[in-house]
Amino acid sequence: MALNKFYKKKSKKNQKKFGKSKKIIDLCHNLNNLIYFTNTMEKTLSFDVAEMTENELLTDFSLGTNYPTIKASERRRRRTR
């Protein structure tokens, strides 16, 4: 990876600093992903999963930056059924 090459060029002292900050950044990313995942789980569990298409389920449950494709108006319509 390009990051590893960048770290190798630094001195030993600086390498330790970069290593720690990288771990902290990774932990922050993991935490953000977890928060996003729990939020989407709450939203998706509030209406019937059987009505959702496969594509909607895939985007809703993914941990990446794919935000749910279901619009707010669609959510409201599904709740009132």
DRENSEVEX-226744 format. One record per atom (N, C-alpha, C): residue number from 0; residue in three letters; atom name; x, y, z. Coordinates in steps of 0.1 Angstrom, whole numbers, plus 2048, in hexadecimal, padded with zeros to 3 digits. Atoms other than C-alpha are relative to their C-alpha. Layout:
N
NUM	ALA	CA	X	Y	Z
...
This chain:
81
0	MET	N	808	7F4	800
0	MET	CA	800	800	800
0	MET	C	809	80D	800
1	ALA	N	7F9	7F3	800
1	ALA	CA	80A	824	7FB
1	ALA	C	803	805	80E
2	LEU	N	7FE	7FB	7F2
2	LEU	CA	806	82B	820
2	LEU	C	80C	7F9	807
3	ASN	N	7F4	807	7FA
3	ASN	CA	81F	810	82A
3	ASN	C	80D	806	7FB
4	LYS	N	7F3	7FA	806
4	LYS	CA	839	81F	812
4	LYS	C	803	80D	807
5	PHE	N	7FF	7F3	7FA
5	PHE	CA	832	841	822
5	PHE	C	806	7FE	80E
6	TYR	N	7FC	802	7F3
6	TYR	CA	837	833	845
6	TYR	C	80F	7FC	801
7	LYS	N	7F3	805	800
7	LYS	CA	857	821	83C
7	LYS	C	80B	80B	7FE
8	LYS	N	7F6	7F5	802
8	LYS	CA	868	841	830
8	LYS	C	802	809	80C
9	LYS	N	7FE	7F8	7F4
9	LYS	CA	863	852	852
9	LYS	C	80A	7F9	809
10	SER	N	7F6	805	7F6
10	SER	CA	87C	84E	86E
10	SER	C	7F8	7F7	80A
11	LYS	N	806	809	7F6
11	LYS	CA	876	834	88A
11	LYS	C	7F6	807	80A
12	LYS	N	808	7F8	7F7
12	LYS	CA	869	84F	8A2
12	LYS	C	7F3	804	7FA
13	ASN	N	80C	7FB	807
13	ASN	CA	851	85D	889
13	ASN	C	7F7	7F4	7FC
14	GLN	N	808	80C	803
14	GLN	CA	846	83A	87F
14	GLN	C	7F6	7FC	80B
15	LYS	N	808	804	7F4
15	LYS	CA	839	833	8A2
15	LYS	C	7F4	80A	800
16	LYS	N	80B	7F7	7FF
16	LYS	CA	824	853	8A1
16	LYS	C	7F6	7FE	7F5
17	PHE	N	809	803	80B
17	PHE	CA	816	84B	87F
17	PHE	C	7F8	7F4	802
18	GLY	N	807	80C	7FE
18	GLY	CA	80E	828	889
18	GLY	C	7F5	802	80A
19	LYS	N	80B	7FE	7F6
19	LYS	CA	7FA	833	8A8
19	LYS	C	7F5	808	7FA
20	SER	N	80B	7F8	805
20	SER	CA	7E7	84E	895
20	SER	C	7F8	7F8	7F6
21	LYS	N	807	808	80A
21	LYS	CA	7DF	835	879
21	LYS	C	7F6	7F6	808
22	LYS	N	809	809	7F9
22	LYS	CA	7D1	81D	893
22	LYS	C	7F4	807	806
23	ILE	N	80B	7F8	7FA
23	ILE	CA	7BC	838	8A3
23	ILE	C	7F6	804	7F5
24	ILE	N	808	7FD	80C
24	ILE	CA	7AF	842	880
24	ILE	C	7F8	7F4	7FC
25	ASP	N	807	80C	803
25	ASP	CA	7A6	81E	879
25	ASP	C	7F5	7FD	80A
26	LEU	N	80A	802	7F6
26	LEU	CA	794	81B	89A
26	LEU	C	7F4	80A	7FE
27	CYS	N	80B	7F6	803
27	CYS	CA	780	83B	892
27	CYS	C	7F7	7FC	7F5
28	HIS	N	808	805	80C
28	HIS	CA	776	82D	870
28	HIS	C	7F7	7F5	804
29	ASN	N	808	80B	7FC
29	ASN	CA	76B	80D	880
29	ASN	C	7F4	804	809
30	LEU	N	80A	7FB	7F7
30	LEU	CA	757	820	89A
30	LEU	C	7F5	806	7F8
31	ASN	N	80A	7FA	809
31	ASN	CA	746	835	87F
31	ASN	C	7F8	7F6	7F8
32	ASN	N	807	80B	807
32	ASN	CA	73E	816	86B
32	ASN	C	7F6	7F9	809
33	LEU	N	809	807	7F6
33	LEU	CA	72F	806	88A
33	LEU	C	7F3	808	803
34	ILE	N	80B	7F6	7FD
34	ILE	CA	71A	825	892
34	ILE	C	7F6	800	7F4
35	TYR	N	809	7FF	80C
35	TYR	CA	70D	827	86E
35	TYR	C	7F8	7F3	7FE
36	PHE	N	806	80D	802
36	PHE	CA	706	802	86D
36	PHE	C	7F4	7FE	80A
37	THR	N	80B	801	7F7
37	THR	CA	6F1	803	88D
37	THR	C	7F4	809	7FD
38	ASN	N	80B	7F7	804
38	ASN	CA	6DE	821	881
38	ASN	C	7F8	7FB	7F4
39	THR	N	808	806	80B
39	THR	CA	6D5	810	860
39	THR	C	7F8	7F4	804
40	MET	N	808	80B	7FB
40	MET	CA	6CB	7F1	873
40	MET	C	7F3	804	807
41	GLU	N	80C	7FB	7F9
41	GLU	CA	6B3	805	888
41	GLU	C	7F5	804	7F5
42	LYS	N	809	7FB	80B
42	LYS	CA	6A4	815	868
42	LYS	C	7FA	7F4	7F9
43	THR	N	804	80B	808
43	THR	CA	6A2	7F4	855
43	THR	C	7F6	7F7	808
44	LEU	N	809	809	7F8
44	LEU	CA	692	7E1	872
44	LEU	C	7F3	806	803
45	SER	N	80D	7F9	7FC
45	SER	CA	677	7FB	876
45	SER	C	7F5	7FD	7F6
46	PHE	N	80A	804	809
46	PHE	CA	665	7EE	857
46	PHE	C	803	7F2	7FA
47	ASP	N	800	80F	804
47	ASP	CA	65F	7CC	846
47	ASP	C	80C	7FE	7F6
48	VAL	N	7F4	803	809
48	VAL	CA	67F	7BD	837
48	VAL	C	7FB	7F8	7F4
49	ALA	N	805	808	80B
49	ALA	CA	66A	7A6	821
49	ALA	C	7FC	809	7F4
50	GLU	N	804	7F7	80B
50	GLU	CA	65E	7C5	80D
50	GLU	C	80C	806	7F9
51	MET	N	7F4	7FA	806
51	MET	CA	682	7D0	806
51	MET	C	806	7F7	7F5
52	THR	N	7F9	808	80B
52	THR	CA	694	7C6	7E6
52	THR	C	80E	7FC	804
53	GLU	N	7F3	805	7FC
53	GLU	CA	6B5	7B4	7E7
53	GLU	C	80A	80C	7FF
54	ASN	N	7F7	7F5	801
54	ASN	CA	6C7	7D4	7DB
54	ASN	C	7FF	809	80C
55	GLU	N	802	7F7	7F4
55	GLU	CA	6B8	7E9	7F7
55	GLU	C	807	7FA	80C
56	LEU	N	7FA	807	7F5
56	LEU	CA	6C3	7CF	810
56	LEU	C	80F	801	800
57	LEU	N	7F1	800	801
57	LEU	CA	6E7	7CE	803
57	LEU	C	805	80E	804
58	THR	N	7FB	7F2	7FD
58	THR	CA	6EB	7F4	805
58	THR	C	7FD	804	80E
59	ASP	N	803	7FD	7F2
59	ASP	CA	6DA	7F6	827
59	ASP	C	80A	7FA	80A
60	PHE	N	7F8	807	7F6
60	PHE	CA	6EF	7DC	838
60	PHE	C	80F	801	7FD
61	SER	N	7F1	7FF	803
61	SER	CA	711	7E5	828
61	SER	C	806	809	80A
62	LEU	N	7F9	7F8	7F6
62	LEU	CA	72B	7F4	83F
62	LEU	C	807	80C	7FA
63	GLY	N	7F9	7F5	807
63	GLY	CA	739	80C	825
63	GLY	C	7F8	80D	800
64	THR	N	807	7F3	801
64	THR	CA	72D	82E	81B
64	THR	C	7F4	800	7F8
65	ASN	N	80C	800	808
65	ASN	CA	710	822	807
65	ASN	C	7F4	802	80A
66	TYR	N	80B	7FD	7F7
66	TYR	CA	6F3	833	818
66	TYR	C	7F3	7F9	7FB
67	PRO	N	80C	808	804
67	PRO	CA	6D1	822	817
67	PRO	C	7F9	807	7F4
68	THR	N	806	7FB	80C
68	THR	CA	6BF	826	7F6
68	THR	C	7F1	804	802
69	ILE	N	80E	7FD	7FD
69	ILE	CA	69D	829	806
69	ILE	C	7FE	80E	805
70	LYS	N	803	7F2	7FD
70	LYS	CA	690	84C	807
70	LYS	C	7F7	802	80C
71	ALA	N	809	7FD	7F5
71	ALA	CA	67E	85C	824
71	ALA	C	7F2	7FE	7FD
72	SER	N	80E	801	804
72	SER	CA	65E	85E	811
72	SER	C	7FC	7F1	7FE
73	GLU	N	803	80E	801
73	GLU	CA	660	839	809
73	GLU	C	7FF	7F9	80D
74	ARG	N	801	805	7F3
74	ARG	CA	666	831	82D
74	ARG	C	7F3	803	807
75	ARG	N	80D	7FC	7FA
75	ARG	CA	647	844	838
75	ARG	C	7F5	7F8	7F9
76	ARG	N	80A	807	807
76	ARG	CA	633	833	81D
76	ARG	C	7FF	7F2	805
77	ARG	N	800	80D	7FB
77	ARG	CA	63E	811	829
77	ARG	C	7FB	7FE	80E
78	ARG	N	805	801	7F2
78	ARG	CA	636	818	84D
78	ARG	C	7F1	801	801
79	THR	N	80E	7FE	7FF
79	THR	CA	613	822	846
79	THR	C	7F8	7F5	7FA
80	ARG	N	807	80B	805
80	ARG	CA	60A	802	834
80	ARG	C	7FA	7F7	80A
